[in-house]
């Protein structure tokens, strides 16, 4: 694999779509030409593929930027589009979800069954006094009832705020209070790494300080002992059993808020990202259908993201269900009860499309190809990547080991704020390039600019911006329109910028360089941590790497790397020899300025529960200062072990 990477860097290696894949694709060959000629009309045509209770007559109102209104005079019901219309079309018996719990328990839920349960849940919410515009907090594991709860809120016009079922009581409390949620839906517990992780006790601690909460609905999942507040707490199964299995969905204005999803803010106060209905559903369904070359009659789609993240909202719930997709939904972790669990599930259910994060791919690389080799992965016809830039080495491993050396990969760039995919190859049309997200989705206007707002030249780093509004864009920050303008629009005024750096290569393809605050300034030269990390991981004995900057009297900032070695290399040469070789490797590939001042060999990296590396904590270690807030870490002790080893 290291030789492949050298070829990639020297020859800008590309992978054309397999002929049979391209021949079977239904994506129009002229999709880019039509979108370039008239992007608004293309989005309108996509919107018309949905069911509108009242058809729209105006595509975009951009008279009050940055507050966009898409299809605003139309009326639509998101849940009707995700369920009712498929049942009416005769696809009620199609499987919506194959669900597998971590212990191995399973459920198969058809579209007809899902509609029935969502109708019951809608009637239940109404009976509890939830009305249009009310906020409902959802704190649940990856179980079918979580999807039902989201769809029920959308069906009656309530706004859901899903909080990842692993956040602390303090994090949950702050989100409930900011949204002023009147109802919390949770579960007694969930299974994680072979044990029961209690959820209800966390909710109890949180709602003790949330005066807006009136009721707590509890799904019985793990059977763990929980406290019960009479008059406040209700069992989901008891309440829903008496509800009517039918509910008539009505249309809501296209700009009706759909959900609030909280993301971290630089001030430490979470930002409530607000998404609406018509434009959002248009873009998530269109991108899901096109980027993944969807064949709803035959595909089994698996997006491994938790519903608590935006990827789970857009590409587990709303996009796939709007397209009538059959999906796999899995409750547990990739390594329980064994390290081949994901590959076992792909074989068991015949998964055809896998959409996951580079962090997971690098973890599997570290474990070795011998694990997926034990399973039949021949059903896979398309692979996807999401969440952070994917380094070329991981891209090539993903294609070779998981995709049998032939399966196309779509590396997608988007954000919580964008709502849906913004930059991605289209697998039947694009010559894929390892490590590059490549080109804006048809109808999306993306540019890379300097700090004055001018487009940069090829191979020049800059700031990734959206020049024009797009359908699934955030409609604001909940309760704080000024913060919305200041955070995303103040730098350029007429262009959206949310903090990511990028560059155009010789072909005009886009390479993401990570967050701008992850760009180092070494002796006046700007260096991307993503590029240095990719260089390290390209070395044959590196499994994973994280790079941060640390203060340096001579250079201003110095490069500090935290590296995990592949197990087969750990004992072959000394730690000092490994560090020396890796420093020389980076200097050779990128240049002497990028040569790390320090390389620390570690056994683990601090990661959030969604798998993202918490580089700010590594900066604390590198700067030898007190470690910051660790509440969002999957393993809060991981950073402490690194700190103890190094300091």
N, C-alpha and C positions, 0 to 999 in steps of 0.2 A: 504493500500500500504506500510506503514512503516513496517508492519510485514513481508511482502514479501521480503523487502530489507534485513531484519535481517536474513531470511532464506538463501537469496542469499549469503550474506557474510559468513555465517557459513557452507554452504553446497556446495558452488560453483555451483549453480543451472544451469541446462542446459535445452534447449528446442529442442527436436528432430524434424526433418521435419515432418509435417503432412503426413500421409500415402498416402492420395489421391494426395497431391502436389507432393511428390516424384515419385509416379507412373506415373504421367502425364508429368514429366520432360523429355526433350530430351537431357539433359546434359549427356555425356558418364560417366559411373560409374568409368572408369579407367583413367579419365582425369589427375589425379595427378601422377599416375604411369608412364604414357607415357611422361608427361612433365619432370619428374625427370630423366627418362632414356635418353631423347634427347631433351632438351628444344629448341635448335635452330631449329630442324626439326619440332617441334610442332608449333613454330611461323611461319615457312615457310608454313606449311599446312594451317594455318589460313589466311596468306597473299594470298594464292592461291584461297581462296573463293571470293576475290575481282576480279574486272576486270582490267587486265593489258594491256595497249596498246602495251607494249613490255615486255614479261615475264623476270623476274630476274633469274640470274644463281648463284649469290652469296648472302648468307643470311646476314652475318654480317662481316663488315670490322672494326676490333678493333686494327688496326696497329698503330694508332696515338691517344692513349687515352689522355684526356677523350672525344675526338671527334669521335663519333660513326657514321658509315654509314650502314644503314639497307637496304637491297634489292637494293643497289645503282645503279646497272647496268640495273634495270628495269625502265619502264616508266608507269606512272599512272596519271589519272585525278580524283581528289577527287570528284568533282561535278558530273562527269559521274557516279561514283559509288553510289552517293547519290540519283540520279534522273533518268538519262537516262536508266540505265540497268533495273530499276523497270518497267518503261513504256514499254520498249522493251519486258520484260517478261510477259506483259499483265496485270500489276497491276496499270496502269495509273489512273484508277478510284478510287483507294484506297485513303482514306483521309490521307493526310500528317499532316495537322494541323486543329484542331478545335481551332479557336482563339476567345477569349472573351476580349473585352475592359473593363476597370473599370466601365464605365457608363452602360455597358450591351449590347453594340453593338457587333455583332458577324460576323465571316466569316468562311467558310469551304473551305479549299484549298486542292485539290487532287494533287497527284504526277504529273499528266499530266499538271495541271494548274500551279503548281510550276515550272516545267521545262520550260514552255512557258514564264513565267515572268522572270525567271533567264536568259533565252536566250536573252530576250529583254534587261535586265540590263547589260548583258555581252556586247552586241552590243553597248549599250549606253556608257559604260566605254571606250570601244575602240574608239568610236567617240570623246570622250573627251581627247584622247591622252594617256590613261592609257595602259601601256604595261607590258610585263612580267618582274617581279622584282620590279616594282613600288610599293610604299606604299600608302595605302588608309586608312584614319582614319574614323572610324564609331562611331558616338555618337548618339545613338538612343534608344527609348523605346522598350519594348517587343511587337513589332508589326511584322506582316509577312514580311514587307519590310526590316527589319533588317536582317532576315535570308536570304532573296533574295540577299541583298548587299554582305553578306559574301560569299555565294555560287557563285555569279558572279565573285568576285575577284579570288576565287579559280579556277574557270573555265578557266580564261584567264592567270593564272600564276602570278597575282598581289598578293602582301602580304598585308593582312588586319591587322589593329591595332584597335581593338574594345576598346573603352573607356566607362566605365559605365556611363550611361546617368543621372548622379547625381553628378559627380565630378565637381569641380569648374573650372572656366576659366583658372586659373593658372595651375591646374593639367592637363587639356586638352592641354594647350599650351606646357607644358614641354614634353608631350608624342608626340605631333605632331612634334616638333622640333627635338627630339631625332631620330625619325624615318624618318624625312624629307619627310613627306607625301605630295603628290602633289594634292590630292583631299580629301575633307571632305564630308561625307554623314551624314545628320542629319534630324531632324524633327522640325516643328515650335514649338511643345510642346507635352506634354503627360499629362495624367490624373493621379493624385496621391492624395489619401485621399480626393477625391471629388472635387479637385480643379485642374486647369490647371497649370502645372509646365512648364514654358517656357524653351526651349532648344536652339533655334536659337540665342537669345541674348547672351548666354554664349559662343556659337561658334563665334559670331561676336567679342566679347571681346578677345577671344583667338587668332583668326587668324589675328587680328591687329598686332600681334607680331610673326607671323609664315611666313617667306618669301618664304618657299617652296610651300605653298598652292596656286594653280591656280584657282580652282573652288570649290564652295560649292553647293552640291545637297541637296534640301530640300523637305522632304515628308510632305504633308499637313495632319496633324493628328488632332490637337486640334482647329484650326481656330483662334488662338490668333494673335493679331496684332504684326507684326515683321518689323524690318528695312530691306531694300533691297539694296544690292550693285550691281548696274547694271554692267554687264560684268563679274561679279564673281559669283553671285548667280543664281541658276537655279531651277525651280520647277521640282521635280521628275516626277509628273504625266504628265506634258507637254512634257518633253523630252522623256520619255519612250514610249509614245503613238505612236510615229512614227517609232519605232524600229521594225525590223523583229522579229518574234516570234520563229525563228529557229537559232541555232548556233551550229556549229560542234566543239565538244570538242576534243582537241588534248592531247596526253600524254606528261607529263613532267617527268624529272628524279625524282626518288623516294626521293632524298634529296633536291628537290626544296623547298625553304621556303614556308610555308603555312600562318603562322601568327606570329605576335609579340604581346605578352600580357604583360603589365607592372604590376609589383608587387613591393611592398614597399621594400626598401633597408635599411640596418642598417645605412648607411651613410646619409640617407635622400634623396638620388637620386634614383628615380625609376629604377628598372632593367627591361630591355626589354627582356623577356623570348622568345626565338626563337624556334618554332616547325616546323618540315618539314612534308612531305606528306605520303610516303608509310608506314613507320613504325608507324607513328602516327595513320593513319586510320586503320591499322591492329589491333592495341591494343585497340583503343576506340570501334571499332565494336565488337571485340571478347569479351571484358569485358562487354560491354552492353548486348550482347546476352546471356552470361553465368551467370554473377552475377544476372541479373534480370530475368533469366529463361524465356527469351522472346519467345512469341508466336505471331509473327507479323500479323497473320490472325485474331487474336481476341483481343489482348491487346490494351488498351488505356493507354499510358505512360505519366506521368506528372512529369517532373523535374521542381521544382519551382524556380530554379536559374535564374537570369538575364543573358542574353547572354554576358554582360560585364565582367563576371567572367569565369574562366576556366571551371567550371562545366557546364555553359551554352554552351561553345564551344563544349565540349566533349560529353555531355549527353542531349543537346537539339538539337544541329545542326548535328555534324558529325557522332557520333556513332549511334543514333537512325535512322537518314535518310539513312545511309549506310545499315542498317538492314531492311529498308522498313517499319518502325514503324509508327503507327498512334499516334499523340501526342496532348495534350492540351497545349496551349500557352496562358498565362494570363498576361494582362498588369498591373493590379493594386496591391494593398496591401491586406493583409489577413483580414483586419478589415473594409473594405469599400465596400458597404455601411453599412454592419453590421458585427459583429464578427464571424459569421458563414459562411462567403463568400467562403472560401476554401471548406468546407464540402458541401455547396450548389452546387459548381461546380463539385465535385466528383460525387454527386448524378445525376446531370443534364447530364453529359457526360459519365457516367458509367466507370470512371477511375478504372483501375485494378492494376496499379503500381504507387506508390507515392514515390518520392525521394526528401527529403528535409533536412533542417539543424536542429541540436539539439536546436539551439536558438529558432527557430520557435516552436518546440515541447514544450519547457519549457514555452514559452509565452502562448500557448494553455492550458498548465497545470494550469497556474495561473488563467486563465479565467474560468476554470472549465469544467468538463466533460458534464455538462448539455447542453452546446452549440453544440458539435458534436452529442450528443444524439438526437437532433431534426431532423437529416438527415439520409437518408438511405445510409450507407457506405458499404453495403454488396457486392458491385462489387469489392472491394479491395481484391487482393489475395497475394500481396507482398508489403512490406514497406522497404524504404531505408533511410539511414542517411549519411550525408556528411558535411564536412567543419571543424569539430573539434571533439574531443572525446565526445562521448555521455555518460552521467552518467547513472548508472544502473536504478535509479528511473525513469528517462525520458524514457529509453528503455522499461521498464515494463509498464509505462503509455501508451506509443505509441502502444504497442502490445495489451494491454487490452482494451483501450478506442477506439482507431482508428481501430485496427485490430480484434476487437471482441474476444480477448483472444486466437486466433488461427493462425493469419496471421504471416508468417515468416518475420523476419527483417534482412536486410543485412546492417551492419555497415561498411562503406568503408573508408579506409585511402588512400589518395593520395594527390598530391600537384599541383600547377600551373606548377612547374618544371617537375614533372613526366608525365604530360599530360593525364594520364588515371589511373584507379584504380590499386593499387598495393597490398593492403591487404584487404581481405574481406571473409566472409563466402560464400560458394555456397549453396543456400537455400535448394536444393534437397539432398545435401550430408552432410551438416554440422549440428552438434548439436549446436544450437545457444547459446551464452553465453552473458547475458546482460552486456553491457559496454565494450565488447572486440571486436576489429576488427578481431581477431583470427588468420587467416593463410594467407600467401602470395598466390596471384593468381598463378595458374599453369604456370610455366615458368619464374617466378620472384624469384630472390635470395635475400632474406631479412634476416638481422641478427640484434641482439642487442649486442653491444660491449662496452667495457670500453674505457678509453682514450688512451690505448695502442693498441686498435684494436682487442683485444681478446674477444671472445664470453663470455658473462656473464652467471652466473648460474641462475637457476630458482628463481623467486621472487626477483631478483636483478635488480635494475634500471640501465639503460645504454643508449647508443646512437643508434638510429635506422639508419641503413645504408643499401644501396643496394650493394651487392658484385659483381654483374655482370651487364653489360649493358642490357637495355630493349628497345623494339621497339619505344615506344612513348616518350622516354627521351628527354629533352631539348637538342637542338643542340648548345646552347651557349647563351650568353648575347649579344644582338644586338650591334654591333660595338665595343665590348670590350671583346675579348677572354681571356685576362689576368684576368679580374674580374671574369669571369666564372670559371676559374681554381682556383683562390684564394677563391671564395665564397663556392664552393661545393666540391672541391677535395683536398684542401691543408692540411686538418687535417690528412687524412690517405693516400693520394696519389693514392691508387688503389681502394678506395671505395667512393661511393657517400654519402655525409652527408649534410643534409639541415636544421639541427637544431631541430629535434624532439627527445624527450626522449621516452623510452618505456621499457617494461619488459616482460619476459616470465613468465607465471604462471606454476603451477604444471603439467598442461597438455601440456605445450609447446605453448600455445596460446599467442598471442601478445596483450598487453594492452598499448595503447598510453597514455603517461603522459604529453602531451602538449609540447610546445616549451621549449628547454633547458634553454632559458633565462627566462622562467617562473618557474624554479626550485629554491627553496629557500635554503639557507644555514643557518640553525639555530643551533647555538652551535656546528658547525662542521658536522651536519647531513643534508643530502640532502632530501628535502621534495618536492613532486610534488604538485603544485597548483591545478592540475586537481583532484587529489585524495581528497584533502581537500574540494574542491568545490563539488565533488560527495557526500562526507560525509554530508555536510551541506544540499544539496538538498534531501538527503535521509530522512531527518527529516520531519515529517508529515506536519509541517506548513511553510516550506520554498518552495517558487516558483522558485527562481533563486538566484545564488550566483556567485560572482567573488572574487578571492583571489589574493593578491599581497604581495610583501615583502616591508618592510620599515626598515630603519636603526635603530639599537638598540644597545645602549652602552654595554649591558650585553651579548646578544646572537649574535651580529653581524647583523643578520636580524631577524625581527619579522613578524609573520603572521598577516595580516590585511584583514578582510573580509567585503565585501559590500553585503548585503542580502536584497532581496525582499520577503516579507511574502505573503502567500496566503491570499486573502481578508477575508476569513471566520475566520481567526485566529487573525487578526490584533487587535481586540478590547478585546480579551478574557483575556489576561494577559498584564502586563505592559511591556514597552520596556526593562527595566532593567531585568525583569524576563526572557524575551525572549532571551536576550543576554547571561545571565547566563546559561540557559538551552542549548543553542546552543554550547557554549564553552565546557560544560561538555559532550555533545554528540560527538563532534569531538575528544576530549581526550579519550573517551571510545572506539570509533571505530578505531582510528588510533594510538593514543598514546599521552602522555602528551606533547611531543615536538611539536606536530601539533596543540595544543590548541591555537586558535587565541589570540593574545594580545588585539586586538580591533575588535569588530564587529559593523559595522554601518548599521542600518536599513534604507533603502532608498526606494523611490518609483519607481526608474528607474535606468538603467545602461547605460553608454555611449556606443553606438553601431554604427558601420559603416552601410552604406546603404545595405550591404550584410548580416547584422545581427551579425557580430562578435563584441565581447566586446573589447573595447579599454582599455586594462589593463594598458598601459603606462600612460594614463591620470589619472587612479585611483592611480597609484604610485605617480604621482605628488601631488594628494590630500593627500595621506597618508604621504608623506614627507613634506607637507606644503610648497611646492614650487610653482613657477608660472606654470600655466597650459600650456602645449605645443600645437602644431598645432592641430586644431579641424576641418580642412576643409573636412575631409573624413567622419565626423559624419552625421548620418541621422538627428539628432537634436543637433546642436552645443551648445544649451543652457542647455542640460541635465547635462553635467559635471559641468557647472557653478552653477546650482541649488544644486548639491551635495556638491560642495565646499563651497557655502554660508551657507548651513545647518551645516556643520561640522567645518568650520574654521571661 
